[in-house]
Amino acid sequence: MSKKKIDLSDRAKEIMELAEKGGSHRHFFFMTTFERYTTQLNILTELKREMMEDGYTVTKEYVKGRKNIYTHPAIQEYNNTARSANGTVTTLMRIIKEFEDEDGESSELLEFLKGR
């Protein structure tokens, strides 16, 4: 059984469609946080591509031709951005959770994000 790769930009479009349908797209903090999160995902994708192309180590050559091997600098940036993205998505989910109906019913957006 093969797994179908999830297209993050398609998923982001679906989230925005549900946000527009439910009126969340007018919520300033939802929009700015969602935009920040998608930017972080794009950065992570680019950093991952760099590491896959270059490998996880790089070689620096010094005077007299001596070479030293180091971890790819993108690894640290990837980890920092991933940590930030995790914090951003936590904030985003807290904002979305506020969109529950007065009677405690989850918004369609929240249900989508829960995978239902």
Stockholm file with secondary structure:
# STOCKHOLM 1.0

chainA/1-116         MSKKKIDLSDRAKEIMELAEKGGSHRHFFFMTTFERYTTQLNILTELKREMMEDGYTVTKEYVKGRKNIYTHPAIQEYNNTARSANGTVTTLMRIIKEFEDEDGESSELLEFLKGR
#=GR chainA/1-116 SS CCCCCCCHHHHHHHHHHHHHHHTGGGCHHHHHHHHHHHHHHHHHHHHHHHHHHHCSEEEEECGGGCEEEEECHHHHHHHHHHHHHHHHHHHHHHHHHTTSCTTSCCCHHHHHHTTC
#=GC SS_cons         CCCCCCCHHHHHHHHHHHHHHHTGGGCHHHHHHHHHHHHHHHHHHHHHHHHHHHCSEEEEECGGGCEEEEECHHHHHHHHHHHHHHHHHHHHHHHHHTTSCTTSCCCHHHHHHTTC
//
